[in-house]
């Protein structure tokens, strides 16, 4: 259910909607309109916490204290989308979707591997950074590298694009540039596996940690020998058949979220306060995908069930977006780009599949929401799995066939109804086929380029650290 917002915030949002509607009408009629100066538009801070699933945050119903800063300073102060769905369970395609408003089936840029030449975003695709730089913004990105490497197309439109030490570099940049209109993209792998939080957080969130996991986490923290080795050692200590181990892995993940909330999100928000720009900055907080904890027999993020693709999405802009608003309608990460542009009163590039979420913020009608698709594409662009979700149903298509879930009765997608509800199954299969047909001409219009170079030694080390290269 949507929560009623305070009246001043609603009034401000309606005023913004009128401005945006007027801009759209002017564009449709072919007349010119006066563009407001970039200095009069809000700044934008886009925060992506890699591998953060929504249901492990307090504001999304988790019963553990993983996210006090997120809950109070973002969710309670902004608009929270209860059912935000990532379009991919993989870092590169999901983040490119976030920054372009195009689904993976349209941009077709997948993960870096040794077996396939690295693809890069087509030159014909416009990115959020390009749109904002052309509108007069200073643009900067501070990421953890790896699968968000600048050469894959992520660097386009950014005045500065740095890999490694993202928090340190973001804080320094904001301290020097807080007096000019900016767009900052911040990304971190901080909650990514292996889950090795410090002992104080383990004692709080996982006090009964099984001995093998306790030992391996201590060893990894005491003797770091590279993330590749840590990844292997951690999962070698996990017995996926033991419910105590499964719960322990999830608890370690929770502890890592709390560390991120304390050590990363809090300083980012405080930096806006110290620069005096918090009231004039649109903060967008989200993730590229989550992680599975054995719900469908798998861990990590190699499936398109809800545990893996349900991500947080919160937008905060004081005085414009209503504080405490919760939107129930399903939305996608591909809606981030057009929504940011709409909030700023800027036009959305032609061909974008995402949509502005301002109408959902004003009038949360979940029953009329369009379906949301997630796709797991192999590096060569072939489809591994897809899912499609309406407000009430979901279809998950993979190697084992099609599975149907009733989201009203089975929010965690545990009970397959494909055999007993063939009519509903057929409706969703038709919807998914329509999506694929609509994606085909976009893919043809934006054939991916090849990255300028193979990953260098530093990038390969980072990819191996995350378990993506052998």
N, C-alpha and C positions, 0 to 999 in steps of 0.2 A: 504494500500500500504506500502511496506517496504521502509524505509528511507535509503539512501546510507550512509555508514559509512565512517569515515576518513581512508585514505589508510594505515597508520601504523597499525591501529587496525585490518584492514582486513588481512594485512600481518601476524600479530601475530596469528590471528585466523586460517589462513591457515597452519601456522607452527604447531600449536597445533593439527589441524586435521591430519596432516601427522604423528605426533607422535602417536596419538590415533589409526590411521589406521595401523601403523606399529606394534603397540602392539597387535591389533586384529589379524593381519596376522601371527604374531609369535605364538600366542596362537593357531590359527587354524592349523598351521603346526606341532604343537607339540614341537617346539623348545623352549628353555628357553630364556628369555630376562632379561637384567639387570634391576632390579627395582631401580628407583631413590630413594634416601634417602628421608624420610618424611620431613626432614628439608628443602628440596629444593622444596617441593610442597606448593601450597597456603594453608593458613588457610581457614576455612569455618565458616561463621556465617549464620545460618538459622533462619530467623525471621518470625514467624507466628502471625499475629494480628487476633485473633479469631473474626469471624463474620464481616469481612470487605469485602463488595461487591465492585467490581472494578469500577463500573460506578459512584461512589461518590468521586473519586479521580481526580484531575485536569489533570494528564497525560492521563487518560482514557476518557477525554472529559467533565468532570463536570465543570459547569460554576461558581462554588463558590470556594473561596480560602481555601479549606479543607486541602491541602497537599503540601505546598511549599517545605518542605524538601524532601519529597518523589519525587516530580516532578523534582527538580533540582539536587539533590545529588544522586538519584538512577536511576529514569527513564531516565533522560537526560545523565547520565554517564554510563549507562549499556544497556542491551538488555531487551526490554519490549515485553511481549507476549500479544497481544491484545485480544485473545480469549482463555484464560486459564480457564479450567472448573474443578471444584472440583468433585471428584467421590462420594461424599456423602454430604447431608445437615446437617450432625451431626458430632460433634467434635471428638469423639473417632475413628470411622471408617475412617474419612477423614485423620486425622493425622497419623494413622497407615499406611494408603495407601501412604501418603507422605514419610514416613520413611522406607517403605519396597518395594515400586514399585508394590504392589499387590492390586487389587481392593477389595472392601468390599465383593463381592461375592466369593473371593478366601480366604481371611483371616477370614472373618465371625465373627469379633469381633465388637459388637455393644455397645450401651449405657448401663450405669449402671442403674438398676432399683431395686425396692424392690421385684418385682414379679419373677425375673429370677436370677439364680446363675451368678455371674460375670464371663464372659469369658475373657481369656487372649490369647495373641498371641502364636501360636504354636511354640514349641521349634525348629522345623525344618526350620522356616523362619529366614532369615538373615536380620538384620536391617542396616541402613546406619551407625549408631554409631558403630556396631560391625565391619563392614568393615573398617571404618577409624581407630578404635582403633587397629585392627590387622595390619594396615599399619603404625603404629607408632604415631598416633595422640593422644594428650590428649583430652579427650571427657568430656563435661559438659553440663548439661541441667538445665535451670532455667525457671520454668513454674508456672502458676497460679493454678496448681493442678486440682481438680475436675475430669473431663473426660479425662485428660491426666495424670492420676496417674501412677506412676512407676510400680505398681503391674499388670497393664493390659498388660505389655510387653514393655511399653515405656522406662523403665529403663535399658533394655538390651543394653550392649555395652558402657554405660556411666560410667566413673570413678566417676562422681558426678551427682546426680539427685536430685534437690531441688524443693519442692513445696512452693509457697507463696513468696512474695516480689521479683519477678523475675528481675525487673530492678536493684534494689539495689544490688542484689547478682551477677548479670551479670557484672555490672560495677566493682565491687570489684574483681571478678575473673579475668577479663581481665587485670586489673591493675597489678595483681600478675603473670599472665601467658602469657603475650604478647610476651615473648621472645622464646616461644617453639611452634611447630606446634600444632594447636588446631582445634577442631570442637565444636562449641557452638550452642545449640538449645535454642532459646528464644521464649517464648509464653506468651501472656497476653490476658485477657478478657476485656481489657480497653474500647473497643467500644461496648461490649455486652450490651443488655438491662438489667435493665431499663436505659434509656438515661437521665442522670442527669448532664449535663455539668455545670461548674460554671457560675455565673450570667454574667460576662463580655463576655463570648462566646455566651450565650443565647441572649444577647442584639445585638450581631453582626450577628448571624445566624438565630435567631427566635425572632425578635423584636415584632412581633404581636402574640405572643403565647396566645392561648385561656386561659381564666382565670383558669379553672380547672387544666390544665396542668402546668401553671405557679405556682399555689399554691402547687401542689403535688411535683414538682421538688424542690421547696424551702423547703418544709417540710422534704423531704427525705435527703436533704443536711444538714439541720439544726439539725434534730433529727434522725440520722441513728440508726435503730433498727434491723439491719440484712437485708441481701439482699433478703431473702425470702419475708419478709413483704414489702420491697420496690418494688419488682417485682409485687406483687399483687396490691399494692396501685397505682402504675404508670398506669397499664393497666386498672384498674377500672375507671381512670379519662379520658380514651380515648374513644371517640365516633367514632367507625369505620365507621359509616354511614355519618359522616360529613367531607367533603373534606378539610375543614380548619384544622380539627384535624389530618387527614392523612398527610397533608403537614407539620404540626407542628412536628409530630413525626419524619418525615424524616429530618427536619431542626435540631432537637435536636441531631439526629444521626450524621449529618454533623458536628455539633459543637464538638461532642465527638471525631470525627476523627481528627479535628484540634488540639484538646488537645493532642491526642496521637502523632500526628506529631511533635508538639512542645516539649512535656514533656517526650516522650519515644524514638521515632525514632532519634531525633536530638542528645540526649545524647549517644545513642548506637553508632552512626556513629562518634561522637566526641571522644568516648573512643578508637576507632580504630586509629583515628588520633593521639591522645595523646600517645598511645602505639607504634606509629611508624610503624604500620602494615597495614594501610588502602590500600596501593598500592599492598600488597601481600596477600589480603584476598578476597576470593570469598564471596560476600554477596548475599544471596538468600532471597527475600522478597515475602511473599505470605500470604494466609489465608486458613482456612479450609472450609469456606462457607460464604455466605453473609446473609442478612436479607431481607425479603419481606416487602413491604409497601402497601399492599392491592391490588397489581396489579392483582392478581387472587383470590381476596376475602379473603386473609390470610395475617397475619403478622408473624414475627419471621422466623423460618427456618424449616418448615415441608413440603416442596414441592421440586420438582426438576426442576422448571422453571429457566430461566436464571438469574432473579434477585437474586435468592438464591444460584446458583451454579457458577455464573461467578465471578471469584476471580482475584485479581492482581497477577502477577508473573513477577518479574524482577530479572535478574542476573547481578551483577557488578563485574568485575575483570579487573582493569586498565591494559592496555597494551596487554591484551589477548582477552577479549570480546569487540566487537566494541561499542563504546559509541554512544548512540542515535539510535541504531538499533531497529526497531519495526517489529515484526513477526506477520503476519496476520493469519497464519495457526492455526486451533484449536489444542490445546494441553491439557494435563491433569495434575492434581496434582501428579498422579502416575508416571509422567515422572521426578519428582524432583530427586529422588534417583539415577537413572541411569545417569542423566545428570551431577550431581555433580561428580559421579565417573568417567565419561568420561572426564570432564574438568581436573580432577586430574591425568588422565592417569592410572586409576585403573580398574580392570576387574569388570564386573557386574555379580552378582550371577545368576546361572542358574534358569530358571523358572520365572524370573521377567517379569511382563506384561508391565511395562513402557518401554520407549525407550529414548535413548539419543536425546536431542534436538539440538545438534551441527549441524546436517545436515540442520535443519530448520533455524538456525542462518546463515549458509553460503548461503543457497539457499531457500528462502521463497516461496515455491510453494504450495499455499493453496489448489489448486485443487487436489493434490495427497495425502493430509493429511488423515490418517485413521480416522474413526469415533471415537467420544469420548462419553463414557457412564457414567451416574451418577445413583446412586442407593440409595434408602432409604430403609434400612433393619430394621425390628423390632429387639428388643434385643434378641429374640430367633432365629434370622437369616432368618425369612420369609420376603418376598419382599412386601413392602408397595407401592413403586412407582419406576419407572425407566424412564430414558430418554436417547436418543441417538442423537448425533448431527454430521452432516457432515458440510463442509464449507457452504452449501446452505440451508439445511433443518434440522428440528428437529422433533422428535417424543417424546411426553410425555405420558407415560402410568401410569394410576393410577386407583383408585376405580371407576371413572366415565368413564373409557374406554381409547381409544387411541386418542390423539389429534396431528394434524400435522400442522407445521408452516413453512412458507417460510421466511427464515432468511434474504434474500436479500430485501424483501419488508416489512418485519414485524420483525424487530430486537428485539422487546420486547415481542414477542410471544403472541399477543393479539387476532389474528384471526385464528380460527381453520379451516383448509382446508381438514380435513379427509374425509368429505362427497363428496367433489368436485374433489379430486385428488387421487383416489384409487390406481393408479399405483405407485405414489411416496410413499404412505402409505405402500403398500406391500413391496417395496424395503427396507424401514427402518425397518419394522417388521421382515424381513428376516435377516437383519444385527443384530438386537437385539437378535434374536434367535441364531445366530451363536456365538455371544458374550457369551450368557448363556451356550452354549454347550462347549465352550473353557474354561469357568471358572470352570465347574464341576470337571474335573480331578485335578485341582489345589486345589480346596476345599477339595477333598478327600485326597490329599497328605499332607495337612496342617490342620488337625482337630484342632480347638482351644482347648487350655487347660482351666482349671478353675483357676481364680485368687487365689493366695495363701490364701487370707482372704477376708471376707466381708469388705466393707468400714468401717473404724474406725469413731469415733465420729467427728473428725475434717474434714474428707473427706465428711461425710454425710452433715455436716453443709455447706460446700462449694457447694455441689450438690444442696441442698435446696436453697442456695443463688442464684443459677442460674436458679431456677425454674424447676429442673429435678427430684426432689423427693418430695413427699407430706409431 
